[in-house]
Amino acid sequence: MREQELIVYKNFENGELLNDMVFLMENYENDNYEKEELQSLFYKCFHELLEFAGHYGFYGNLWHCYLSNLLVNNENSYSMACEIVGAVEGTINDCVLHDIVILKELYDYDFSDMVSVLEIKDFSLALNYVSSSRESKVYNTRICSRIVELAEKFNENNSPEEMKDTLTKFYKDYGVGKFGLHKAFRIEHKESGADIVPITNIAHVNLDDLVGYEAAKKKLTENTEAFIKGKVANNCLLFGDAGTGKSSSIKAIANKYYEDGLRIIEVYKHQFIDLNDVIAQIKNRNYKFILYMDDLSFEDFEIEYKYLKAVIEGGLEKKPKNVLIYATSNRRHLVNEKFSERGANAREDEVHFGDTMQEKLSLYARFGVTIYFGSPNKKEYNNIVLELAKRSGLNMDENELLLLANQWELQHGGLSGRTAQQFIHYLIGTRE
């Protein structure tokens, strides 16, 4: 096998298993090695394939799934050029085809002779693996199935050229690496800098799940669609009363436009110092990224908002065109103000009183689109309850339902979409 001759596809993540398997392919008949040593290494690889299946949720031919997973996660000059846009021109195609010839040899490898010589038992189980549970710890079910389907398509390809075309189409349709295969991310601060980590279990919220707020949702989708299409778009601030669907709207946006290349990265305010590092990692990718900041607000002693201001507008480096900031807040003016700051004493004590107030308002002003989510009135709240009950299949007398719903909101935070949803969940959980 010629894996050392690979040009473009190098430095595979989780590539140790590949190296061990190639060693076995090359040496299983080599008398310089003890048969027991080779058997031990093979069973180690067998074990790792099974662990791989349990961790990733794969099934079928685990060797094929393993190789396919290596290819869809290898971020190189070719795969990153093909993500979203598809096939590219130039010499890089010849270099990739050179690699695919080698990788197809690995993919099509017949283990029967090796298994016979080393007297390996039951390796066919790894080549026809039936998963007990397809819940992946790494991918959502849809992505896991797509990689298995890719492995099956590779099996149908009769030539390296066909295999290359199949892989290129996968890059175009689904992307490459963590940004291609996942829709949502969080940040972990490490000594080496900010690490962008996939979130594998994001709520499957749709905009239609949010009853009402049609004008607000329209404004949000229009700005997002302009962003995705490469047009001029604005940073968004969704503000208003608690429990009105601000955060759910942004999660729904992430779900709706994932297929169009939209990705969302959750950022907490204590992580703003890492924003420049995060942006440096995503600015040259072919995806559109929303930096999502939930429940954003600052007390006057908190200075993190200064980092955010510089990133949004004001730093020397221009914010990349593929990055926007969407934030939610219960208050419109994000930096806390006090009545005492606006009184006569404040004006007398503060040398540059106007400058201080402008500093506190300047962050809000950097969001080009502001969208208000207000608490529903009694009629709107009742409509939300009725619609959620209908969607949940609750069969109750309408008058009884609304009577209970109004009693519930008096004891559970007042009129809001969240209160209505919690009430419906309560009914579902307590009814036979």
N, C-alpha and C positions, 0 to 999 in steps of 0.2 A: 504494500500500500504506500501511497505517496503523499501522505498528509503534510509532510514537511515541505512539499513543493507548492503548497497553497500560497497565493499571492495576495488576494483581496480578503479572503475569509480567514483571518488569523485571530488569535487571542479570544477563543470562544469562552464565554462565561459557562461555568460548569463543564469544562472541556476535559477534565481528568479522566472521566469514564471513556471518552473517545480515545484518548492516548493509550489507555489500558487495553481497550478492545483491538486497536490497531497493532499493538505489541503482540497480542495473542494471534491475530491473523498472520503475522509475519513469522512467528516463532513456535507455533504449537507443535511443529514436527522437528524442531531444533533439538538435537541430542545434547547440546551444551547446557540445557536446562532440565532440571528434574521434573518428571511428569507431575508429581504431587504439587510442586510449586505452581505449575501452569494451571492445574486443576483448581488450586486454591484461589488464584487470581481470577479464573473464570467465574467461580462461584461468588466471588466478591462483586464482579460486574453484574452477575445475575441478580444478586441482592440489591445493588444500586438501581437497576432498572425497575425492580418492584417498588422500591422506595420512591423513585422518581414518579411512577404511576400514582402512588398514593398521595404524593405531595402536589402534583400538577393536575390530577384528575383524569389522566389519559387512559386509553383503552385500545384494544386491537394489537397491532404489532408495535411493541414498546421500543424496539430498536429504531424503527422508522419514525415513531413519534419523537424520540430523543433527538435524532438528527434534524428533523423538521423544526423542533424547538430551538436548536442551536442556530439554524439559518434565520428564523424570524426574529431572533434577538440580537443578531450580530450587526451592530451599527458600524458600517464602513462607508467608504466614499460612494459606492454604488447603491447600497440599500437606502442610504439617507438621501441620495439624489432622486431615487424612484418613489419615495414615500409621497403619497397624495398625487404626484404628477405623472407617475408611470414611467415607461421606457425612456431612456436617454440615449444620446448619440455619443460616438467617440470610441477611442481605443479601450476605454474601461470595459466595454462589452466583451472584447476579445480576452481580456484578463479574467473576467468573471467566468466566461465559458471554459477557460483553462481550469479554473477551480471546480466548476460544476462537473467536468469530466471525472475529476478525482473523487468528488463527493458522491457522484452516482455509482462509482465502483464500490464505495463503502455502503451505499444504500442498497445496492443489489447483491451484496455479499451473501453467499450461501453458507450457512453455519453447519450444515449437515456433516461435512467431513471433519471439521474441528470437534464437533460434539462426539463423533464416533471415536476419533483418535484419543481424545482426553477422557472418554467414557463418562460424559456429563449426562446426568439424568434430568429429564423433565424440562429442558430448556424451551421446548415447544410452548410451555405455559406463558412465557414472556412474549412469544410471537403471536399468541392468540389470547390475549389477556382480557378477561371479563371483569370490569370494575364493580366492586360491591357498592360503591357510592361515588358519583361523579362530582361531588362537591370539591372543588379545587381550593387549595390554600393560597394559590398564586393568581389564578385567573377566574373571571366570572365564567359561568357555564357556556355562554355564547363564544367567547374567545377560545376556551378549551376545545369546543367542538370544531371550530374553524381550523385549529392546528391539526386535529385528527383528520379532518377532511383534506387538508393540504398533504398530509402523509399518504393518504389514499390516492390522491391525484398524482403524486410523484410515482406511485406504484404503476400507474397507467401510462406514464411517459416512456416512450420507446427510445428516446435519444437525449443526450445532454442539452441539446437546443430546446427540446420541448420542456425539459425540467427547468431550464433557465426562464423560459417564457411563463411557466406556471408560477415560479417564485416571484418574478417581476410583477405579475398581476396581483399576487398577494400583497406585495409592498404597496402597490397603488391603492388597493381596496381597503387595506387595514393598517398600513404603516409598518414600522420596524421598531423593535426594542420596546422599552417600557412606555414611551410616549405614544407609540403606535397601538399597542395592545390594551392600554388602560385609558380610562376617561378622566379619572380624578386622582389627585396626589396631595400629599402633605409634605412638610419640611422637617427634617431632622438636622439639628446642628451638630457637627462633628469637628474634630480638631482640624481636619483637612478642609473644612468649609461646609456649605449647605448641601445636604443630600436630599434629592427629590425622590420621595418614596411613594409607590402606587398605593391607592386605597382600593382594595379588592371587593368591598361590599358597600356600594353606594346605593342609597334609596332610589327605587325606580319610580320617581315622581314625574308626572306629566303636567303640562300647563293646564290642561282641561280638568285636572283633579282639583284645582283651585277654583272654587265657585265664586263667580263675580270678578270684580277688578279687571274688567275687560280692557278699559283704556290703559291701565297700568301695564298689563301684559302685552298689549299691542306696542306700546312705546318701548318696552324692553326687547321684544323680538325684532322690531325694526332696527334698533341700534345694533343688535347682535348679528342680524343678517347682513347688514352693511359691513360689519367687521369681517365676517367670514368671506364675503365676496371681494375683499381687498379695497373697499371704499373707505372714505373717511368716517370714523366712528369715535364716540366719546367714552370716557370713563363714566361709570354709572353709580349713583348713590340711591339706594332704595331705603327710604326712611318712613317712619310712622309708628303707629301703635303696635304693641307686642301682640304676637299671635295672629297677624294678619296675612301671612304668607310670603314675606319678603325672602327669607332663606329658601323656602320651598320653590319659589319662582326661579332662583338661580340654579338650584339643583335640577329643576325641570329643563332649564336652558342647556345644561351640560348633557342631559340625556337626549334632548331633541336634536342637537347639532353635532353629536359625536361622530356620526357618519360623514359629516362635512369637514372633519378635521379639527373640531373644537375640543380643547382640553382645559381642565380647571385645576388650579393649584390653591389649596387652602392655606392661608397665611394668618398667623396670630400676631398681635401687635408687638409682642416681645421678640418676634422674629424679623422685624422690619430692618434690623441691622444686616440681615442676610439677603435683602432684596436685590442688591446689585449682583451678588453671586448667583442668585437664582436666575435673574434675567440673562446673565452671561451664558448660562447653560442652555437657554431655550431660544435665544434671539435668532439663531441661524437655522432653526428647524422649519420644516414646511407645514407645521401646525399653527393654529391660532390658540393662544393661551389667555385665559382669564385668571388673574390673581384675585382670589375670592377672600374677602375680609368680612367675617360675620360679626354682628353686634359691635360695630366700631364706635368707640368714643374715648375721650381722654379727659383726665382731670388736669388742672393747670400745672401740677407738679410733674406730670408725665411728658417726656420730651420725645417719645418715639415718633410722634406725628411729624417731626421735622425730617426724619428719614423718608417718610412717605411723601411729604411735599416735594422733596428733592427728586424722588423717583418719578412722580407724576409729571412734574414740570418745574424746572429750575436748575437741575444739574447740568454740567457741561455736556455729558453724553446724552444724546437724544434717545427717548424711549423707543424701542423697536416697534415697527408697524404691526408685528404679530403678537403684541402684548397689550391687554387692557386691564383695568382694575375695576372690579365690581364690589361694592361694599354695601352692607346693610347696617342700619342704626335705628334705635328708637327715637333719636333726636336729630333734627336737621343740622344744627350747628354742633359739629363734632367735638370741639374743645369746650369744656365746661366754662360757663360764665356765671358770675354772681351779680345780684342787684347792687351790692356794695361797690362793684367795680364801675358802675355807671353813675354813681352818686357824685355829689359836689366834692366830697372829701377825696374821692379817688382822683378827680381831675386836679385837685390841688396837690396831692401827693405824687402823682405820676408826672414826670417831666414831659414825656411824650405819650400822653394818654391815647391819642388817636392811633399812634403806631402800635400800641399794645393791643387795641381792639382789632385792628386790621390783621395782626398776626394771628389772632384767635379765629377770625373769619376766613382766613386765606385758604385753609385746607378745604373747607366746603366749596369754595369758589373754583377749585381745581377739578371738580366733577362736572363735566359738561352737560350731563343728563341727570336730573334729579326726578325721582318718581315717588309719589306719595301713596302710602298704603294706610288708610284710616280704618278705625273700628267700624263695623257695620251698625246700622241702626236696628231697631227691634224687627222691622219687617225684613230687612236683608238677612239678619241672623236667622229668622225663621225659615227663609228660603234656603239658606245654606243647610240647615238641619234637615229639611225635607229632601233636598237633593242628595245629601250624603246618605240618608236613610234609604232612598231609592236605589242608589248605587250599591249599597251593602245588602240589599234584599230583605230589609226589615219590613215586615208586614204588621203595621200598627195603625190603629185609628189616628187620624191626623190630629184631631183635637187633643187626644191623650198624649201623643208624641210631643206636641208643642208645649203643652202644660208642663210636662216633665223637663223639657229642654229649657224652659224659662226658669224653672226652679233650680235647675243645675247651674245655669250661668250666674245666678245670684250668689251661689256658694263657691263658685270656682273661677273667679277672675273676671267676670263680666262678659260683655258681648265681643266675641271674636271668632274667627274661623277655627282657631286652635281649640277653643272651648267647645265649639260645636262638634269637632272631630273627636275630642275626648269623650264627650257625652255619647256619641254613637258607638265608640269603642266600649264604653261601659255597658251600654244596652246589649251589644253583641256578646260580651263576656258573661253577662248575668242571665241571659235568656236561655231556655232549654232549646 
